[in-house]
Structures are given as C-alpha cells and as structure tokens.
Amino acid sequence: MLNPEIFPAEILSMLQKHMANPKASTYSDSELTKLLRKYDPRAAKTTLLSDIPEGSVFDLNGRWFKKGKLQRTRVLCLEVKSKRQFLVPADVPVGHAQLSIF
C-alpha cells in the first residue's frame, strides 16, 4: 500500500518514517498530522486549538473547554462544566470557538 501510485512522494516518505516507529495515539505524530492536513480539502474550514488565543472557549466532542497554557505539544484546558483540567493536543480540530478579547 505504501507506493507512489497511491500517495504523493512527500506523504509516502513521512508514512514510511511513521510506520518504522508508530506513535500510540492519533495526534502524537504532529509532523504526519500537519502533512496530511495539507492535502485535506476540508482543512481550510477547520480551526485548530493552536490557532485560537489563550482564554478562548471552544467545543471539543460535545464538551466545552477554556484554553490554557501550552505545555510542549499539548494545551492545558479547563472543562467548563466539571472544572477539571485536561491536556489536549495543540493540533486537534475544535468547533465553535468563542475567542477571548483579553
């Protein structure tokens, strides 16, 4: 399946690198995620968590969060309803972002 007839050369080389040592979760390989998003026509309409300012409120899988500080590759976010904190990958697509003015 990893051949030039199916994938562009740029994606093929990144997939080969990824398959040599695959990551444990979906968004752990941020380089591969960014590259695949570049070829996705829906990506232009998508808002990423890293694109919204700190303090903004956003929807993720039907739950509302407030964006906190970036901690390496993940963002510490506060769930509005439960007041619990979660580490969310910075390059995850979010919905209905309500941007913070401050």
Backbone torsions as a table, in degrees:
resi	resn	phi	psi	omega
1	MET	NA	-30.4	178.8
2	LEU	-82.9	78.2	178.5
3	ASN	-137.5	160.4	-174.6
4	PRO	-64.0	-18.7	178.8
5	GLU	-73.7	-24.1	-177.3
6	ILE	-96.9	-45.8	-174.5
7	PHE	-116.3	147.5	170.3
8	PRO	-63.0	155.5	-176.1
9	ALA	-57.0	-38.7	-179.6
10	GLU	-61.9	-45.2	179.1
11	ILE	-71.3	-39.7	-178.8
12	LEU	-58.2	-46.5	-179.3
13	SER	-66.1	-38.1	179.4
14	MET	-68.9	-38.8	177.7
15	LEU	-65.8	-39.7	177.6
16	GLN	-62.9	-40.8	177.1
17	LYS	-64.5	-43.1	-179.7
18	HIS	-64.3	-44.1	-176.6
19	MET	-68.4	-21.0	176.9
20	ALA	-67.7	-32.7	179.3
21	ASN	-150.1	76.7	-175.4
22	PRO	-66.5	148.7	178.9
23	LYS	-81.9	164.9	-174.7
24	ALA	-81.6	-25.6	-177.2
25	SER	-132.0	169.7	-171.5
26	THR	-56.5	-50.7	-173.5
27	TYR	-97.1	11.4	-178.7
28	SER	-69.4	-32.0	178.9
29	ASP	-94.1	82.8	-173.4
30	SER	-65.5	-32.6	178.8
31	GLU	-62.9	-45.3	179.4
32	LEU	-66.1	-41.4	179.3
33	THR	-60.8	-45.1	179.4
34	LYS	-63.7	-41.1	-179.5
35	LEU	-66.6	-44.5	178.8
36	LEU	-64.9	-36.2	178.8
37	ARG	-65.5	-29.1	178.7
38	LYS	-63.7	-31.3	-179.5
39	TYR	-94.9	-0.6	-178.6
40	ASP	-91.4	118.8	-178.9
41	PRO	-66.2	-22.5	179.0
42	ARG	-79.7	-13.5	-174.9
43	ALA	-64.1	-26.9	179.7
44	ALA	-65.3	-27.1	-179.2
45	LYS	-92.3	-1.6	-175.0
46	THR	-94.8	138.2	174.0
47	THR	-103.5	127.9	178.7
48	LEU	-94.8	152.8	178.7
49	LEU	-58.4	-37.1	-179.5
50	SER	-67.6	-18.2	-178.2
51	ASP	-84.8	-15.8	-177.7
52	ILE	-99.4	150.9	-176.9
53	PRO	-74.1	156.6	176.7
54	GLU	-59.5	140.4	-179.1
55	GLY	94.9	-9.7	179.3
56	SER	-74.0	150.8	177.2
57	VAL	-103.5	136.0	-176.9
58	PHE	-143.4	161.5	179.1
59	ASP	-101.2	133.1	176.0
60	LEU	-140.2	111.3	179.9
61	ASN	55.3	41.2	176.7
62	GLY	81.1	4.3	178.4
63	ARG	-117.7	146.5	-178.1
64	TRP	-101.7	135.0	-178.6
65	PHE	-130.9	156.3	172.1
66	LYS	-111.9	127.0	-176.8
67	LYS	-71.8	132.8	177.4
68	GLY	-111.1	-146.0	-175.9
69	LYS	-83.1	146.7	175.5
70	LEU	-74.4	131.4	176.9
71	GLN	-125.7	91.9	-175.3
72	ARG	64.8	-99.1	-177.7
73	THR	-109.2	-0.8	-178.1
74	ARG	-124.8	159.1	-179.0
75	VAL	-113.4	132.5	176.0
76	LEU	-78.6	113.4	-175.9
77	CYS	-118.9	147.0	179.7
78	LEU	-104.3	121.4	175.1
79	GLU	-72.5	126.6	-173.0
80	VAL	-63.1	-43.9	-174.4
81	LYS	-70.6	-49.6	-173.7
82	SER	-94.1	-12.6	-176.5
83	LYS	64.2	19.0	176.3
84	ARG	-88.8	151.8	179.7
85	GLN	-101.8	142.0	-180.0
86	PHE	-134.5	146.0	171.5
87	LEU	-93.0	119.2	-176.2
88	VAL	-116.2	133.4	178.0
89	PRO	-55.5	137.2	-175.6
90	ALA	-66.8	-24.5	-177.0
91	ASP	-101.8	22.8	177.4
92	VAL	-80.8	139.9	176.9
93	PRO	-74.6	135.3	179.7
94	VAL	-118.9	161.4	179.5
95	GLY	-121.7	157.3	173.7
96	HIS	48.8	50.5	-179.6
97	ALA	-72.2	129.5	175.1
98	GLN	-106.8	103.5	-171.2
99	LEU	-69.0	143.7	177.6
100	SER	-84.1	139.9	179.1
101	ILE	-83.4	-29.0	-176.5
102	PHE	-99.7	NA	NA
